C-alpha cells in the first residue's frame, strides 16, 4: 500500500512541475498565420446556417461561438501558436462526430481536432478559422477487464483519471507523461506519446488493442476489439496512431494495461563520462532485465542549472553525468537485492562514481523532481530552443558538444533524456530570442540528426511547427505515400490542415 | 550457461514436433482453383520475353522455370493448397525486387510473395499462375546493436538463425514459434505472427522498429530506422504488418530484441475447472508479473489424446484442465522463490490441485513437448478441422462444450491455447472428412465468435482460405477501408491476388 502511494506521489510531483511550465507565460501570442507567414487554403467560411446545423446536432451549450469563450481553445499552452477559429464544438457521441464530419466534408469546412491541448508542436490549435472539435466531453470509461488488462474508453478521458481508475483494479496505464493531469488518451494515441517508461511497457502501437474512428466523410471505422491477437485483414488502427488528427477522428479505444508494480525503486548515480552512461545502461538491462522501468541521463549542465534555478538539492555531489534509474517489480526484497548487487558491482568497476537508492515515496519524489524540473529551470534563464530527437545510442550525446563548439559562450547547451529509447532532449538557452542563433541552429541540427539516421521528432510529433523539417527523417517515397494516404482518407483535406504534411509533397 | 542451453533445447524440441506435422502427408493435393472453385482474374500470362527480362535482372540460376523445380514452391506445407505457377524468382537485393515489381506491374503479371512457406491459410502459394517471388536468398543479417537491442536484417532470414545470432550477443528474438526452423522473419511480419510469449515480449507492432518495402509499382519505401521513438509523420511500417504480402513486399526490417533471460522456470499444473484456469492466470499475473512469459491452457481431452498417441508420460495424474506456465527472469533464486510462493499459495487455495515445476533443461523440454505435440497427436486420429480464434477471456472456453453438444459422440472436440492473449485453438477430429460435419461447424463457429466480439483468425491470418469469413470480424466500413488501401497501394491488384480481401467489398 505504501508503495502504491509512492507511485501516486511521484506522479503528482511531475504534474506540479508541469503546471509551473504551463502557466509560465501569460502574454497573448501573435497569430500563427502572421508569425509563420501561412496562406489560408480554399475552405468554406462558417455561415449562420452552419451554426444552426451544428446546434441541431449538439445542444446549444456545446456549440461555442462567443469570442471570449472560443479564445482559450485557439491558443496552445506554450503560447507559441494562436488560431482564429470562430467556433468550438463539443460532441458527446460518435454519432455526433460522424454527423459533424459528414456535414463539414460536404461544405468543405476545415476542422481542428483538439484533445487536452498539451502538445508542443501546435497540432491541436487552429491556424486560421478551422472549427475546433474539442473531444473533452467524450470522457466515459466504458469497461475494464481486470484479468486481461483491457481498458475500453472514450477518446477524451484524461490519462491521470484513467490511471487512477485502473490502479483501483491493480493495473497501471502503459504510459506515463508529465502532462498526464491534462492530456487526453485520444491525444496520446494521435501523437503516439512515448514518455519515461517506454523501455518497460513498450510503445502505443504495441499497447493499443482496438480503435473506433470517424473518417473525414463521416464514416465510422469500427475496429474497437479488445483482443490481443486478431489477424483478420489489415491492421487499420495503426493508421490513427501518430497521425495527429489528419486521417480521422479517434472516438473510442481499447488499450492494454499492465499489472501495477508492488515495488518501486529509484537510483540516482554520478558518472565520469557519456561512454560510462552507455556501459551502465547495458549492465542495468542485463542485471535488472525485467524490472528496469526507466533509465534517464542528464549532463552536468542540466543538473547544475536545475538545482540553482529551482532551489533543489542533489542527493550526491557534482559529476560530469548523472543517471536516474527506476525499477518496477512484484517483490520489494528481490528488487532491492538485484539493485544492490548491480550497484555494488558497478561501484567496484568504477562505472558508478557515487549514488543513492530510494524506495520511500518522499525520496523517490525528490529524485524524480530534479529530472522533471530541467525544462522549467531552463526557461528561467532566458529564451529556450528545444529539440527533441532520437539518435542511435552510439551517437546519442554527440550533438551536445558539437553545438557547444558551434555556439560558443553566448549560449548554454544541455542534453538530457531517455537513454532507454534513444530519445535526447537538447535545450539551447540564450538571454533573448535571436534570429541569428536560430540560423546557426537550424537546419544544422536537423541535418546532423539526418546524417546519423536519427529522427527530427522523437516523441513530440510534426504538428504545425515541423512539416518543413520532416524530409530530414522521411524520404520522398515515404512522403509520397503519406500524401496518398491523406488523399485517400480525407480527399477534401478538411482534417487538421497546415499540419504534419509539407506542402511540397 | 546451463539455462541458456535449456532454452535452446526447448526450442529444438518444438521444431521436432513441427517437422512431424510438416511431413505427415505426402499425397499431391488437388489444385486450389478446382478444389475451391476460383476463377482466374484478368492478369497477363507469362511469355518467353518476360522470362528473358527476369533472366536479365537475376542470374539464370535464380529464375526457375522447370516444372519439377517449380512444383515444391506451388504447394503449401499442409498440402491443402496447390497453385500452377510456371516460374519462381529468387531476388537477392531490394533493387532486384523493385525491378521485378515495376515490370510485373506494367505487364499486369500477378505475383505471389513467399517466405518460409509455413503458413496455414494458403497465403504463400499461388492459386493460378502467379509468379512466385521467393525471398529465401535475401537472408543477410545487416547489423545488431547489442546495447539498444536493434537487429537489422533482410526479410528472408530464418527466425531460428536470427535467434541463435542474437543469443550470442545476450539477446533473444521477441517472438517464438513452432515453425521457427523454417519460417522467415519477413513472413512473421507479413502475418503478424504471435506465438507463445506474446504476454511477455508483446506483439510485432510493438517490436518492429523499421521497415523497407517495395510497392507494387516498384517504388521502394524506406522506413528502415532502428529508433524506438520516431514521431515524424505517418507510421507507415504498420501497413505491412499482417497484410500478407498484398500491400507491398517487405525487403528489410529492424526489430527490437529483448535481453536473454538468465533463468527459465516451467510449471505444469492440474486444475478442477476452467474458472480456476482464469483465476490462476490472474494470480500468476499479479504474483509473477514481470517474469511470466507463457501461460498455456489445455483441457483434459487435449492431453489425454496426446499422451496416448505420442506415447508421452505426464508428470502429474489426470485432471479436467491443465496449465503450462513459464517464467523468464534475470535471477534464478528470485524466480524460484516467486514461483514456489505462488505455487504454495494456490495449492492452499485449491486452485492448483497438483503440479510440478522444472528448471532443468530436460524436464522443461519434456513439459513443453506435451503442449507442443497436441496438433500432431490430433492428426493421428483422423481428419482434423482446426480453428484458431481469439475470444474475451470470460468466454474463452465456451465454444468447446457448445461444439461437443452440437456434434455428439462422432467427433472429438478439444480446446487448448494461449490464455495470456485470449487465443484458443479448437480442433475437431472425425474419422474421415465429412461435408456434413463441415456444414455443422461452419459458419456456426464463426457466427458464435462474432457474437462474442472475438476474432475468427487470432494468429493464422486470412490468406486464401478465410476471406469469405473475414466479415465476421471486420464490419463493412473496415472492409471498405481495406479495399481502398489495396487500391491505393496496388491499383492493378498484382500482389498476392485471391488472398485476404473478399471479392464482394
Interface residues (C-beta under 8 A of the other chain):
Chain A: X145 X146 X147 X148 X149 X170 X191 X192 X194 X198 X199 X202 X203 X205 X206 X207 X215 X219 X220 X221 X222 X223 X225 X226 X227 X228 X229 X230 X231 X232 X233 X234 X235 X236 X238 X239 X241 X242 X243 X247 X259 X261 X262 X278 X281 X282 X285 X286 X287 X288 X289 X290 X291 X328 X329 X330 X331 X334 X337 X338 X390 X391 X392 X393 X394 X418 X420 X421 X422 X423 X453 X454 X455 X456 X457 X458 X459 X460 X461 X462 X466 X470 X473 X474 X475 X477 X478 X479 X480 X481 X482 X484 X485 X488 X500 X501
Chain B: X145 X146 X147 X148 X149 X170 X191 X192 X194 X198 X199 X202 X203 X205 X206 X207 X215 X219 X220 X221 X222 X223 X225 X226 X227 X228 X229 X230 X231 X232 X233 X234 X235 X236 X238 X239 X241 X242 X243 X247 X259 X261 X262 X278 X281 X282 X285 X286 X287 X288 X289 X290 X291 X328 X329 X330 X331 X334 X337 X338 X390 X391 X392 X393 X394 X418 X420 X421 X422 X423 X453 X454 X455 X456 X457 X458 X459 X460 X461 X462 X466 X470 X473 X474 X475 X477 X478 X479 X480 X481 X482 X484 X485 X488 X500 X501
